């Protein structure tokens, strides 16, 4: 399933069932947005993530997971607030930030995981 993020594009939505294959076994770092439909900051962040996914597609995969529909993964990583953004590298979370942010700040936050 793909989560539409307006005119700028879309970020693929993953589930508990495919989290391992899509994130933990990925061949490059993966930015996971833990999100919810009822979350206004998540909606605010959606176009930023779509732009980042497009601009950094060679270095970073971007996906979203709905916390309400996927409680196993949400609990496994201790996600308590939305949006929570985690970058996974080699199957491990290496960066975690909470809250909406600008594209510039988000890129600065995740840059260490991309090098």
C-alpha positions as CSV (number, residue, x, y, z in Angstrom):
1,X,0.0,0.0,0.0
2,X,1.2,3.5,-0.7
3,X,0.5,6.5,1.4
4,X,-0.3,9.5,-0.7
5,X,1.6,12.6,0.3
6,X,0.1,15.2,-2.0
7,X,1.5,16.5,-5.3
8,X,5.1,15.7,-4.4
9,X,4.7,11.9,-4.5
10,X,4.2,9.0,-2.1
11,X,5.9,7.0,0.5
12,X,5.3,3.2,0.6
13,X,3.4,2.0,3.6
14,X,4.7,-1.2,5.3
15,X,3.2,-3.6,7.9
16,X,4.2,-5.8,10.8
17,X,4.3,-8.7,8.3
18,X,6.8,-7.1,5.8
19,X,8.8,-5.0,8.2
20,X,11.7,-7.5,8.3
21,X,12.0,-7.8,4.6
22,X,11.5,-4.1,3.8
23,X,13.5,-2.6,6.7
24,X,15.8,-5.1,8.5
25,X,17.0,-6.8,5.4
26,X,17.3,-3.7,3.2
27,X,20.5,-3.1,1.2
28,X,20.7,0.5,2.3
29,X,19.6,2.6,5.2
30,X,15.8,2.9,5.7
31,X,14.0,5.8,7.3
32,X,10.8,4.6,8.9
33,X,8.1,7.0,9.9
34,X,5.9,5.6,12.6
35,X,2.6,7.4,11.9
36,X,-1.1,7.5,12.4
37,X,-4.0,8.8,10.3
38,X,-5.2,11.0,13.2
39,X,-1.8,12.7,13.7
40,X,-1.7,16.3,12.3
41,X,2.1,16.6,12.6
42,X,2.4,13.3,10.6
43,X,0.3,14.9,7.8
44,X,2.5,18.0,7.9
45,X,5.6,15.8,7.6
46,X,4.3,13.7,4.7
47,X,5.4,16.0,1.8
48,X,8.8,16.5,3.5
49,X,9.3,12.7,3.5
50,X,8.2,12.4,-0.1
51,X,10.7,15.0,-1.2
52,X,13.5,13.4,0.9
53,X,12.6,9.9,-0.5
54,X,12.9,11.2,-4.1
55,X,16.1,13.3,-3.6
56,X,18.0,10.7,-1.5
57,X,16.6,7.5,-3.2
58,X,20.2,6.2,-4.0
59,X,21.3,6.5,-0.4
60,X,18.1,6.1,1.6
61,X,14.8,4.2,1.4
62,X,11.8,5.9,3.1
63,X,8.7,4.0,4.3
64,X,5.8,4.6,6.7
65,X,4.1,2.3,9.2
66,X,0.7,3.0,10.7
67,X,1.1,2.5,14.5
68,X,-2.6,1.6,15.0
69,X,-2.6,-1.1,12.4
70,X,0.8,-2.5,13.3
71,X,1.1,-2.8,17.1
72,X,3.8,-5.5,17.1
73,X,6.5,-3.4,15.4
74,X,5.4,-0.2,17.2
75,X,5.8,-2.0,20.6
76,X,9.1,-3.7,19.6
77,X,10.7,-0.3,19.1
78,X,9.1,1.5,22.0
79,X,7.3,4.0,19.9
80,X,5.1,6.2,22.1
81,X,4.7,9.5,20.1
82,X,3.9,10.3,16.5
83,X,5.6,11.0,14.3
84,X,8.6,9.0,15.4
85,X,11.3,8.7,12.7
86,X,13.9,5.9,12.9
87,X,16.8,5.2,10.5
88,X,17.7,1.5,10.4
89,X,21.1,0.5,9.0
90,X,22.1,-3.2,8.8
91,X,19.0,-4.2,10.6
92,X,19.5,-1.9,13.6
93,X,18.0,1.4,14.5
94,X,20.8,4.0,14.5
95,X,18.9,7.3,14.6
96,X,15.6,8.1,16.3
97,X,13.9,11.5,16.4
98,X,10.4,12.5,17.4
99,X,8.2,15.2,15.9
100,X,7.8,17.0,12.6
101,X,10.7,18.9,11.2
102,X,11.9,20.7,8.1
103,X,13.6,18.8,5.3
104,X,16.9,20.5,6.0
105,X,16.7,19.6,9.7
106,X,15.6,16.0,9.0
107,X,18.4,15.5,6.5
108,X,20.9,16.9,9.1
109,X,19.5,14.5,11.7
110,X,19.8,11.4,9.5
111,X,23.0,12.3,7.6
112,X,25.3,10.4,10.0
113,X,23.5,7.1,9.2
114,X,24.0,7.7,5.5
115,X,27.8,8.0,5.5
